[in-house]
Amino acid sequence: MAAKKKAAVKKPAAKAKAGAKAKAKAGAKAKAAGPAKQRLAVKLLTALPPLDERRRRVYRAAFSDEQCDAWGRRTKAENVEGEAERFVGTLDAILKKGDIGGYSRYRLSWLCHLVGELNDAIDSDGASSADAARTERAAAVAIADKARKRLVNGLLSVALGNKAFTKEITDRNEPNLAPHALESTLTGLLQLAVRARRFEDGALLSDDAGLTEEFLSSISAITEALRESNEATYSENRGNDSARTNRIEGRVLREMAFAYATMRRAREAGEAVPAIVPGKNLLSLIRPQGNGGGDDAQPVTAPK
């Protein structure tokens, strides 16, 4: 009986020990999952001048979405994020010592704002992003297919029994709901509609059939939305940065390149500006390529 009692005492003790370990482990996990430490760029914004809507618009217009997309696709957002955080820290330290010709604390505030956007974009990219991209693409496909049917009906009305034109419409109208096939179909049909409007009678008939310039512009926008959703889904399915993150990432890099080039020019003009050593992501984009450098060798210009 004594032996049984001893065993009975050990058993709950062992359970208590295991429970304590589990509790400690859960506590560690909860601690790790707690609120993230505020990133440097966002922290710096509290001491930098605020940006009004006009400055944001002017700064954003310095680089087109296409320019930003092109650079964003060539790097990985998480790598750029760390590099950008270090970069704004260096810039802030330089500007605290005095003004630099061609680069204001307002422009640094804009860069920190963009880095904050990149922080948020990276946080939102995750396992659920691929599902979100697929859901968005399904919606884009449904809208695009309705547009295709309406476009085909209008084109057949414009054809007025013209066998050659009717055959072109039929050939291009592939009722395939596969997203990339639908994108191609819509593009081809839109080309036919634009071509039909080039002639006076064709424009008149197109207007009668509802294929107005405004409608064709909406078809173009729908096609572009489908293309972007296709690209986003392709990217998410492969664990790449989302299209939205790429754009923000590219804009951050463009602004970093602008700051780097401005500081270099100020130093060459005799200002006491310490040299900034660009990180490998920025350096890979601003380094001249081949024998003369491409468009990205000197990518930045100050906004007017």
N, C-alpha and C positions, 0 to 999 in steps of 0.2 A: 504493500500500500504506500510505504514511504517513497519507494522508487517512482511510483505513479504520480505522487504529489510533486516530486522534484521535476519530473518531465512536464507536468502541467504548469509549473512556475516558469520554466524555460520557454515554453511555447509562446505565451503572451509577451514575454520579454523580447523574444526574437521578432514578433510582430511589431512591437513598439519601435524596435531598432529600425526595422525595414520601413515603417511608417515615417520615422524621423528622416531617414535618408530620402524617401520619396518627397517629403515636404521640402527638404533642403534643395533638392533638384528642381522642384516646381518653382521654389522661390528664386533660384538662379535664373530659370527660364523667364519668369515674370520680369525680373530685373533687366534681363537682356532685351526683352520685348517692350520695355518701357519707352518713354518719349526720347527721341533721338536728340543728341546734342545739337544745339543750333549751329548751322554751318557759317563759315567766316563771312562769305559774301552777304548773306542776309543780316548778319550781325553788324557789318560795316554800314549798312543802309541807315542805321539809326543815327549815325554821325555825319552822313553825307547829305547834301542839299536835296530836297524833294523835287521830283520831276512833274511839271505840268503836262497837260495833254499835248500841247504844241511841241515841246521838246521831244516827247516820246515819238510823236509822228515824224518829226524831222530825222531823228536818229534812226528810227526803223526804216525810213525810206533810203538810207545810205546804201543798203544792200538789198537786192531783190530776193524774193523767196527762192527763185531758181538758183541764185548764187549760193545761198545758205544751204539748200538741199544738196548741191554738188559737193560742198565741203563736208557736210554732215554724214554723207554716205561713205566717206573715206576714212572715218575714224569710229572709235567705240565710245559711246557716251560716258560710261563710267570712268574711262581713262581721261577723257577731256574734263570731266567734272573735277577730279583731283588737281589736274594741271591748272584749271581756271581758278580754283580756290587759292592756290599758291600765287598765281599771277596777280589777282586783285590785292592780295596782301602786300606784295612787293610794290605795286602801284600806289597803294594807300600810304605806305611808308615814305615813298619818294615825294608825293604831293604834300605830305605834312611838313616837309622841309621847305617848301616854297612852290610858287606857281611855275608851271612849265608852258612855254609858248606852244599853242596848238592843241593842248589837252587840258581840259578843265575838270574840276571835281564833279561837275554835272555829268560829264561823259563817263567818269568812273562810276557814278551812281547808276547810270544806265547799264553799264556792264555788270555791276553787281545785281541789278534787277534781273538781267537775262540769266545770270548764273543761278539765281533763285528759281527762275522758271525751269531751268535744266534740272535742278534738284528735284522739283515736283514731278517733272516728266519721267525721270528715272525711277522715282518712287512708285509712280502709277504703272510703269511697265512691269509686267510680271506674268505669272501663270495665267491670270484671267484675261490678259491682253489679247491672246490669240482667240479666245472665245468671243471677246468683244468685237474684234476685227471681223470674225466670221459673221456675227450677227449684223454688223453694219453692212457687210457686203451683201448679205441676203436681202436687206432692205433696198440697197442700191440696185440689185438685180431685178427686183419686183418693179421698181420705178422705171428702170431702163426697158424692161420688156413691154410695159404699157406704152412707153414712148415709141418703141419700135412698131407696134401694131398701128398706132395712130399715124406714124410717118408713112408706113406702107400704104394704108388706105388713101392718104392724101396723094401720094405719088401715083397710084393707080388712076386716080381721078384726073391728074395732070396728064397722064399718058394718053388718055382719050382713044384707046384702041391702037395706039402706035406699037406695033408688035416688037420692034427692036428695043424700044425703051421699056416696054412691059417685061421683056425677057431679062433685061438688065436688073430691073427691080426684083423679079422672081429669083434670079441667080444670087443676088446679094442678100436676099431675105432668108437667112437660115434660122428657122425657129428653134434654135438650140439655147437652152437656158444655162449652159456652162458659162461662167462669168467672162472668161477671156474670149470665147467665141461670140458672146453677145456684144462685147465691146467692139470687136472687129466688124460685126454685122451692122451695128449702129453707126459706126464710122463710115462704112461704105454707103449706107443709105443716105446719110447726111450729105456726102459728096454729090450724090445724084440730085438731091433737093437743091443744093447750092447751084449746081450746074443748070438745072431747069430754070432758075430765076435769072440767069444771065440774059435771057432773051425777053423782049417786051411782052410777047404773048404768053410766054412761060411764066413770067412774074405775075401776070394777071390771073392766069389759071391757078397758080400756086396760092395766091391770096384767096381765091374762091374756095380752094380746097383746105384752107386753114393753115397752109404752110407759109405763114408770114415770116418776115425777118426776125420778129420777136420770138416766134415759136421755134425757129431754127436755132436761135441763140440759146433758148432753154434746152434744146436737144443737145447742143454742144456742151452745155454745163452738166447735163445729166451724164453724158459720155465721159467727161472729165472726172466726175465724182465716182463713176464706176471704175475708171482706170486707177484712181487713187486708192479705192477700197481693195482692188486686186493687188496693188503693190503692198498695201499695209498688211493684208492677209498673208502674202508671200513672205514678207519680212518677219511677222510674228511667228509663223509656223516654223521658222528656222532659228528662232531665238535671237534675231537681230534687233537693233533699235527700231522702234516704231517710226513711221513716217513723220509723225508730229515731233518726236524726240530728235530725229535727224535734223529737222529744220531749225529747232531751237539750238541744238548743238552747233550747227553750222554758223548760226548768227553769233553765238558766243565766240567761236573761232575767228570770224571776220572782225569782230570788235577787238579781240586780242591782237590781231594782226595790225589793225589800225593804230592801237595804242603803242605797239612795239615800233612801228614805222615812224610814228610821231616823236617818240622819245629818242630814236636814233637820229632823226633830223635835228632835233633840238641840241643834242650832244655835238653833232657836226657843226652846228652854228655857234658853238662856244659856250652853251649853257652847261652849268655844273649838274649834269644828269648822270647818275650811275648807269652802267650798261645793264640791260635786262637780258638774261639768258633764256631764250624761249625753250619750252619743253619739247619733247620729241614729236608730239602730235602737231603742234603749231609749226615747228621747224619743217616737218615733212610737207607742209602745205605752202610755206612761203619760200622754201629753198628753190632757186632757179633750176629748171629741168633741162637736160640736154645741153645744146650749145647756145641757146638764147633765152631759155625760160619760156614757159607758156603764159597764158592769161593770168594764172595764179601766182606768177613769180613776184609781181607787185600788185596785189589784189585790191588795195584799198585806196579810197579817195575820201576826202572830207566832204560831208554833205554841204550843199549850198543853201 
